[in-house]
């Protein structure tokens, strides 16, 4: 009698983490719901105040609410999102805006991990994404690569997990964020952890900087 294979905890709760086709399908199905097409700018964006006329990239942009909001403030905004249904909903909204506005904002479908833009950005946003993805470190590597040398990253993630929502595969704490950002060569310049969420701003660590520059330590 053949020995029965035992499923791991990850395979049982989060099978989409080991199947990219299933992962993409899960998020496409989410955006079949029209309620997700017109979400407002969420409260976790409250600490993000970019300088005027900045270039901004959003990793995991959903239906593009942040992109459209920031573009209306005068910024040039791009985004990448795994769910084609979310990207389609974004383009339907964008078609209602004037042509000159449409030229300042874009959203493409694809895996964040594979995203290779032709330019770098003043700001890269990664909000409420790291709790969903297969490998958070790979996402932060993309964030770093897309930042200008003096650019700023803005990251948020929940410090709780709804056990009924299998899309949230992990909780993220401030200490977790320090570990991940340190691993990819990002410096946390400010962070805050509340009962519901961790927020942080990051910068690229200059080449040749010593380890004392990591995790928000003052090097001046």
Secondary structure, DSSP 8 states (H G I E B T S, - for coil): --------HHHHH-GGGG-HHHHHHHHHHHTTSGGGTT----GGGTT----TT-EEEEES-TTSHHHHHHHHTT-EEEEEES-HHHHHHHHHHHTTS-HHHHTTEEEEES-GGG---SS-EEEEEEES-TTTSS-HHHHHHHHHHHEEEEEEEEEEEES---TT-TT------HHHHHHHHHHHTEEEEEEEE-SSEEEEEEEE--TT--GGGSTT----
